[in-house]
């Protein structure tokens, strides 16, 4: 075992010890990690009895990466119907998304902590021919044990943010160990390609394949389902809807204050508020109560009166449906230093998208969106005017929908390019 790997294992052990009290507190107070922790620690294992002798293991960190991998996973299953496609994720919300969006998979499970003794048991049971990692959720022991078990390894939708790039430059020994065990990297764009080269990844291992998020299948609801959804929220034909999606701590107060003047001026305007994490639902509701906001909670079971200005979605998997009935969307995680979330989700429905200054995790996507004029970066102070210009301009909705369709059509195709690289690796197996 190399010095770098030994140091990594020691670091990982002490890191887990340091974080375990916080993990346990959250597990018992909010229910977070309740389902996943026994699997992450190796106390429980998934049932792999139905997995065939030939398999492909895809791993994505959380919800965003999981959604990005949907089209790739579908191509894999359609191309190799006699091969088991299994999918792991790090978070509980990610696993819920996998089950919702990819029912064709042969097995879904939580990725355990990156300890060799746990991972060896997974590889012994699965025996994957190919391990596919999505974006930047890379784990040294996972990759190394994959190579020990003669599995090919592929990174898809590869990205390296400026922050991650600086970290890799400081820890070149660990980076070298990490990428030595990856056979091929499908990178999103030239900027990321340049960063991968600078941290020492060989040019032969790199190929620009675009952004998988453009290939994510749009979830379209039936007219009847949308009618029922609107009725439950008390949304009538004369109402205009702003969806504020994927909010984090403090963003609800900031964004509701920013759109407050519009809510007071237009009695037909409603805001759908969708917190990013389920453990925050109660905190957001408490904020609305303390500030005497007129709101309706989605799971309350109460009938809408029609006078509620704010509609709190306290259930997972509803965000796309909210965007689908919206006139404009604000993608949060961008008004606090989180880095932003998927800007394409509202664009898929032809909905104008606004976002804040903190989009470093979506930098390339934000630039594409702004260049195509299907979305705009706005400071809090400018949000109200930007919303007003979209909501009250004649024919703006039809023109914007057409612009969104052209933009998406131009950017699609990454999943097929990534699958071609996967096929090359599979053919190279003796």
C-alpha positions as CSV (number, residue, x, y, z in Angstrom):
1,X,0.0,0.0,0.0
2,X,1.4,3.4,-1.0
3,X,2.1,6.2,1.6
4,X,-0.6,8.4,0.0
5,X,-3.2,5.6,0.3
6,X,-2.2,4.9,3.9
7,X,-2.5,8.5,4.8
8,X,-5.8,8.7,3.1
9,X,-7.2,5.8,5.1
10,X,-6.0,7.3,8.4
11,X,-7.5,10.7,7.5
12,X,-10.8,9.0,6.5
13,X,-11.0,7.2,9.8
14,X,-10.4,10.3,11.9
15,X,-12.8,12.3,9.7
16,X,-15.6,9.9,10.3
17,X,-14.9,9.9,14.1
18,X,-15.0,13.7,14.1
19,X,-18.3,13.8,12.2
20,X,-20.1,10.9,13.8
21,X,-21.5,12.8,16.7
22,X,-23.1,15.3,14.3
23,X,-24.4,12.5,12.1
24,X,-26.0,10.7,15.1
25,X,-27.6,13.9,16.4
26,X,-29.2,14.6,12.9
27,X,-30.2,10.9,12.7
28,X,-32.2,11.0,15.9
29,X,-33.4,14.6,15.8
30,X,-34.5,15.0,12.1
31,X,-34.4,11.5,10.8
32,X,-31.5,12.3,8.4
33,X,-29.3,9.2,7.8
34,X,-31.9,7.0,9.5
35,X,-32.2,4.7,6.4
36,X,-28.7,5.1,5.0
37,X,-26.3,4.9,8.0
38,X,-26.5,1.1,8.6
39,X,-25.5,0.6,4.9
40,X,-22.8,3.3,4.9
41,X,-21.2,1.7,7.9
42,X,-21.3,-1.8,6.5
43,X,-23.8,-3.1,9.1
44,X,-26.4,-3.9,6.4
45,X,-25.9,-4.9,2.8
46,X,-28.3,-4.7,-0.2
47,X,-29.8,-7.9,-1.6
48,X,-27.9,-8.5,-4.8
49,X,-29.4,-12.0,-5.4
50,X,-31.1,-10.8,-8.6
51,X,-28.0,-9.2,-10.1
52,X,-26.7,-11.1,-13.1
53,X,-23.1,-12.2,-13.6
54,X,-22.5,-9.3,-16.0
55,X,-23.2,-5.9,-14.5
56,X,-22.5,-2.2,-14.8
57,X,-22.4,-0.1,-11.5
58,X,-23.3,3.6,-11.8
59,X,-22.7,5.9,-8.9
60,X,-24.0,9.5,-8.5
61,X,-23.6,11.6,-5.4
62,X,-27.0,13.2,-4.8
63,X,-30.2,14.3,-6.6
64,X,-28.6,16.6,-9.2
65,X,-26.0,14.0,-10.3
66,X,-28.7,11.3,-10.3
67,X,-31.0,13.2,-12.6
68,X,-28.0,13.9,-14.9
69,X,-27.4,10.1,-15.2
70,X,-30.9,9.1,-16.2
71,X,-30.5,9.2,-20.0
72,X,-27.1,7.4,-19.8
73,X,-28.5,4.6,-17.6
74,X,-31.5,4.2,-20.0
75,X,-29.1,3.8,-23.0
76,X,-27.1,1.3,-21.0
77,X,-30.1,-0.8,-20.2
78,X,-31.5,-0.7,-23.8
79,X,-28.1,-1.5,-25.3
80,X,-27.3,-4.4,-23.0
81,X,-30.7,-5.9,-21.9
82,X,-28.9,-9.0,-20.5
83,X,-26.6,-7.0,-18.3
84,X,-27.7,-5.9,-14.8
85,X,-27.5,-2.1,-14.3
86,X,-27.2,-1.2,-10.6
87,X,-27.1,2.3,-9.2
88,X,-25.7,3.7,-6.0
89,X,-26.0,7.2,-4.4
90,X,-24.8,8.9,-1.4
91,X,-27.9,10.6,0.0
92,X,-31.4,9.4,1.0
93,X,-33.0,12.0,-1.3
94,X,-30.7,10.8,-4.1
95,X,-31.9,7.2,-3.6
96,X,-35.6,8.3,-3.6
97,X,-34.9,10.1,-6.9
98,X,-33.3,6.9,-8.4
99,X,-36.3,4.8,-7.5
100,X,-38.7,7.4,-8.9
101,X,-36.9,8.1,-12.2
102,X,-35.3,4.8,-13.0
103,X,-37.6,1.9,-12.3
104,X,-35.8,-0.2,-15.0
105,X,-32.7,-0.6,-12.8
106,X,-31.9,-4.0,-11.4
107,X,-30.8,-2.8,-8.0
108,X,-30.4,0.6,-6.2
109,X,-28.5,1.1,-2.9
110,X,-26.5,3.5,-0.8
111,X,-22.7,3.8,-1.4
112,X,-20.9,2.9,1.8
113,X,-18.2,5.0,3.4
114,X,-15.0,4.6,1.4
115,X,-13.4,1.9,3.6
116,X,-11.8,-1.0,1.8
117,X,-13.1,-3.7,4.0
118,X,-16.7,-2.7,3.3
119,X,-16.2,-2.1,-0.5
120,X,-14.5,-5.5,-1.1
121,X,-17.8,-7.2,0.0
122,X,-19.7,-5.1,-2.5
123,X,-17.4,-6.0,-5.4
124,X,-17.4,-9.7,-4.3
125,X,-21.2,-9.8,-4.6
126,X,-21.6,-7.5,-7.7
127,X,-18.5,-8.3,-9.8
128,X,-19.1,-5.3,-12.1
129,X,-17.5,-5.2,-15.5
130,X,-17.7,-1.4,-15.5
131,X,-17.9,1.2,-12.7
132,X,-19.3,4.6,-13.8
133,X,-18.9,7.7,-11.7
134,X,-21.0,10.9,-12.3
135,X,-19.4,14.4,-12.2
136,X,-17.1,14.7,-9.2
137,X,-18.1,12.1,-6.6
138,X,-14.8,10.3,-6.7
139,X,-13.5,7.9,-4.0
140,X,-10.0,6.6,-3.9
141,X,-10.7,3.2,-2.4
142,X,-13.8,2.6,-4.5
143,X,-11.7,3.2,-7.6
144,X,-8.7,1.2,-6.4
145,X,-10.8,-1.9,-5.5
146,X,-12.6,-1.7,-8.8
147,X,-9.2,-2.0,-10.5
148,X,-8.2,-4.8,-8.2
149,X,-11.4,-6.6,-9.3
150,X,-10.6,-6.0,-13.0
151,X,-13.4,-3.6,-13.6
152,X,-13.1,-0.8,-16.1
153,X,-13.7,2.7,-14.7
154,X,-15.4,5.6,-16.4
155,X,-16.1,9.2,-15.3
156,X,-19.1,10.8,-17.0
157,X,-20.2,14.5,-16.9
158,X,-16.8,15.2,-15.4
159,X,-16.2,18.6,-13.9
160,X,-13.6,20.3,-11.8
161,X,-14.7,23.6,-10.2
162,X,-12.2,26.3,-9.4
163,X,-12.3,25.4,-5.7
164,X,-11.8,21.7,-6.4
165,X,-9.1,22.4,-8.9
166,X,-7.1,24.4,-6.2
167,X,-7.6,21.5,-3.7
168,X,-6.3,19.0,-6.3
169,X,-3.3,21.1,-7.0
170,X,-2.5,21.2,-3.3
171,X,-3.0,17.4,-2.9
172,X,-1.3,16.2,-6.1
173,X,-0.3,12.9,-4.5
174,X,-3.9,12.0,-3.7
175,X,-5.1,13.3,-7.1
176,X,-2.5,11.2,-8.9
177,X,-3.7,8.1,-6.9
178,X,-7.3,8.9,-7.7
179,X,-7.1,9.4,-11.5
180,X,-4.5,6.6,-12.0
181,X,-7.4,4.2,-11.4
182,X,-9.8,5.9,-13.9
183,X,-9.6,4.5,-17.4
184,X,-11.6,7.3,-19.2
185,X,-13.0,10.7,-18.3
186,X,-15.9,12.2,-20.3
187,X,-15.5,16.0,-19.5
188,X,-18.2,18.6,-19.9
189,X,-16.2,21.4,-21.5
190,X,-12.8,22.8,-22.5
191,X,-12.4,24.8,-19.3
192,X,-12.7,21.6,-17.2
193,X,-10.5,19.8,-19.6
194,X,-7.7,22.3,-19.1
195,X,-8.0,21.8,-15.3
196,X,-7.9,18.0,-15.5
197,X,-4.7,18.3,-17.6
198,X,-3.1,20.7,-15.1
199,X,-3.6,18.3,-12.2
200,X,-1.8,15.6,-14.2
201,X,-4.5,13.5,-15.9
202,X,-3.2,12.2,-19.2
203,X,-4.7,13.7,-22.4
204,X,-5.5,10.2,-23.7
205,X,-7.8,9.7,-20.8
206,X,-9.9,12.8,-21.5
207,X,-12.7,13.6,-24.0
208,X,-15.1,16.5,-24.1
209,X,-18.7,15.0,-24.3
210,X,-20.9,17.9,-23.2
211,X,-23.2,18.2,-20.2
212,X,-25.5,15.2,-19.4
213,X,-28.1,17.5,-17.8
214,X,-29.3,18.6,-21.2
215,X,-30.4,15.0,-21.9
216,X,-32.4,14.6,-18.7
217,X,-35.9,13.4,-19.7
218,X,-38.6,16.0,-19.1
219,X,-41.3,14.7,-16.7
220,X,-44.5,16.0,-18.3
221,X,-47.7,15.6,-16.3
222,X,-51.1,14.9,-17.9
223,X,-53.6,17.8,-18.2
224,X,-55.7,16.0,-15.6
225,X,-52.9,15.7,-13.1
226,X,-51.9,19.4,-13.5
227,X,-55.5,20.4,-13.1
228,X,-55.7,18.4,-9.8
229,X,-52.4,19.8,-8.6
230,X,-53.5,23.4,-9.3
231,X,-56.8,22.8,-7.5
232,X,-55.0,21.4,-4.5
233,X,-52.9,24.6,-4.3
234,X,-55.8,26.9,-5.0
235,X,-54.4,28.1,-8.3
236,X,-57.0,29.5,-10.7
237,X,-56.7,30.5,-14.4
238,X,-56.2,34.2,-13.5
239,X,-53.3,33.5,-11.2
240,X,-49.7,34.0,-12.1
241,X,-47.2,31.7,-10.4
242,X,-43.6,32.2,-9.3
243,X,-41.8,29.0,-8.1
244,X,-38.8,29.5,-5.8
245,X,-37.1,26.1,-6.1
246,X,-34.4,24.4,-4.0
247,X,-34.1,27.0,-1.2
248,X,-31.5,26.8,1.6
249,X,-31.2,28.3,5.0
250,X,-31.9,32.1,4.9
251,X,-33.0,32.1,1.3
252,X,-36.7,31.9,2.0
253,X,-36.6,35.2,4.0
254,X,-34.3,36.9,1.5
255,X,-36.3,35.9,-1.6
256,X,-39.8,36.5,-0.1
257,X,-38.7,40.0,1.0
258,X,-37.5,40.6,-2.6
259,X,-40.8,39.6,-4.2
260,X,-42.9,41.1,-1.4
261,X,-43.8,44.3,-3.2
262,X,-45.1,42.3,-6.2
263,X,-47.3,40.1,-3.9
264,X,-48.8,43.2,-2.4
265,X,-49.5,44.9,-5.7
266,X,-50.9,41.9,-7.6
267,X,-53.6,39.9,-5.7
268,X,-53.5,37.3,-8.5
269,X,-49.8,36.5,-7.9
270,X,-48.8,33.4,-5.9
271,X,-45.4,32.0,-4.8
272,X,-44.6,28.3,-4.7
273,X,-41.8,27.7,-2.2
274,X,-39.8,24.5,-2.4
275,X,-37.1,23.9,0.2
276,X,-34.2,21.8,-1.0
277,X,-34.0,19.4,2.0
278,X,-36.9,17.7,3.7
279,X,-35.4,18.2,7.2
280,X,-35.9,21.9,6.7
281,X,-39.7,21.8,6.0
282,X,-40.7,22.4,9.6
283,X,-38.2,25.3,10.0
284,X,-39.5,27.0,6.8
285,X,-43.1,26.6,8.1
286,X,-42.1,28.1,11.4
287,X,-40.6,31.1,9.6
288,X,-43.9,31.6,7.7
289,X,-45.9,31.5,10.9
290,X,-43.6,33.8,12.8
291,X,-43.8,36.4,10.0
292,X,-47.6,36.1,9.7
293,X,-47.5,34.9,6.1
294,X,-50.6,33.7,4.4
295,X,-49.6,30.2,3.3
296,X,-50.9,26.7,2.5
297,X,-48.8,23.6,3.3
298,X,-49.1,21.0,0.5
299,X,-49.4,18.0,2.9
300,X,-51.7,19.7,5.4
301,X,-54.9,18.1,3.9
302,X,-56.6,21.5,4.2
303,X,-58.6,22.8,1.3
304,X,-57.2,26.0,-0.3
305,X,-59.2,29.1,0.2
306,X,-57.6,30.9,-2.7
307,X,-56.3,33.7,-0.5
308,X,-53.0,32.1,0.3
309,X,-50.1,34.0,-1.2
310,X,-47.4,31.4,-0.4
311,X,-47.7,27.7,-1.2
312,X,-45.2,25.6,0.8
313,X,-44.3,22.3,-0.9
314,X,-43.2,20.0,2.0
315,X,-42.8,16.8,-0.1
316,X,-40.0,15.5,-2.2
317,X,-40.3,14.9,-6.0
318,X,-42.7,17.8,-6.6
319,X,-40.3,20.5,-8.0
320,X,-40.7,19.6,-11.7
321,X,-44.5,19.8,-11.4
322,X,-44.2,23.2,-9.7
323,X,-42.0,24.5,-12.6
324,X,-44.5,23.0,-15.1
325,X,-47.3,25.3,-13.8
326,X,-45.1,28.4,-13.3
327,X,-44.9,31.6,-15.2
328,X,-41.4,32.3,-13.9
329,X,-38.9,30.4,-11.7
330,X,-36.2,31.4,-9.3
331,X,-33.5,28.7,-8.8
332,X,-32.2,29.1,-5.3
333,X,-29.0,27.8,-3.8
334,X,-27.6,30.9,-5.7
335,X,-28.4,33.6,-3.2
336,X,-26.3,32.0,-0.5
337,X,-22.9,30.5,-1.0
338,X,-24.0,27.1,-2.1
339,X,-23.1,27.3,-5.8
340,X,-26.5,27.0,-7.4
341,X,-28.7,24.1,-8.6
342,X,-29.9,22.8,-12.0
343,X,-31.0,25.8,-14.1
344,X,-32.3,23.5,-16.9
345,X,-35.3,22.1,-15.0
346,X,-37.6,25.2,-15.5
347,X,-36.1,25.8,-19.0
348,X,-37.4,22.3,-20.0
349,X,-40.9,23.6,-19.5
350,X,-40.2,26.9,-21.3
351,X,-40.2,28.8,-18.1
352,X,-38.0,31.9,-17.7
353,X,-35.3,31.3,-15.0
354,X,-33.7,33.8,-12.6
355,X,-30.8,33.0,-10.3
356,X,-28.4,34.8,-7.9
357,X,-24.7,35.5,-7.9
358,X,-23.5,32.3,-6.3
359,X,-23.5,29.9,-9.2
360,X,-19.9,28.6,-9.1
361,X,-21.2,25.0,-9.1
362,X,-23.1,25.8,-12.3
363,X,-20.7,28.3,-13.9
364,X,-20.6,26.9,-17.4
365,X,-24.3,26.1,-17.5
366,X,-25.1,29.6,-16.2
367,X,-23.1,31.2,-19.0
368,X,-24.8,29.1,-21.6
369,X,-28.2,30.0,-20.2
370,X,-27.4,33.7,-20.1
371,X,-25.8,33.7,-23.6
372,X,-29.0,32.1,-25.0
373,X,-31.1,34.6,-23.1
374,X,-33.3,31.9,-21.5
375,X,-32.3,32.9,-18.0
376,X,-30.6,35.8,-16.2
377,X,-28.5,36.3,-13.1
378,X,-30.1,39.0,-10.9
379,X,-29.1,40.5,-7.5
380,X,-31.9,40.5,-4.9
381,X,-32.4,44.2,-5.5
382,X,-33.2,43.6,-9.2
383,X,-35.4,40.6,-8.8
384,X,-38.7,42.4,-8.5
385,X,-38.2,44.4,-11.8
386,X,-37.0,41.3,-13.7
387,X,-40.1,39.4,-12.6
388,X,-42.3,42.2,-13.6
389,X,-40.8,42.5,-17.1
390,X,-41.5,38.8,-17.7
391,X,-45.0,38.5,-16.1
392,X,-46.6,41.6,-17.7
393,X,-45.1,41.7,-21.2
394,X,-47.4,40.7,-24.1
395,X,-46.5,37.5,-26.0
396,X,-43.4,37.0,-23.8
397,X,-44.3,33.5,-22.7
398,X,-44.8,32.1,-26.3
399,X,-41.5,33.7,-27.5
400,X,-39.6,32.5,-24.5
401,X,-40.9,28.9,-24.9
402,X,-39.7,28.8,-28.5
403,X,-36.3,30.2,-27.4
404,X,-36.0,27.5,-24.8
405,X,-36.8,24.7,-27.2
406,X,-34.1,25.8,-29.6
407,X,-31.5,26.2,-26.8
408,X,-32.1,22.6,-25.5
409,X,-32.1,21.0,-29.0
410,X,-28.7,22.6,-29.7
411,X,-27.1,21.3,-26.5
412,X,-28.4,17.7,-26.3
413,X,-26.4,14.5,-27.1
414,X,-23.9,14.1,-24.3
415,X,-25.4,10.8,-23.0
416,X,-24.8,9.0,-26.4
417,X,-21.2,10.3,-26.5
418,X,-20.5,9.0,-23.0
419,X,-22.1,5.6,-23.8
420,X,-19.8,5.3,-26.8
421,X,-16.8,5.6,-24.5
422,X,-18.4,3.0,-22.1
423,X,-18.8,0.6,-25.0
424,X,-15.1,1.0,-25.9
425,X,-14.1,0.1,-22.4
426,X,-16.5,-2.9,-22.3
427,X,-15.1,-4.2,-25.6
428,X,-11.5,-4.0,-24.2
429,X,-12.3,-6.5,-21.5
430,X,-10.7,-9.9,-22.3
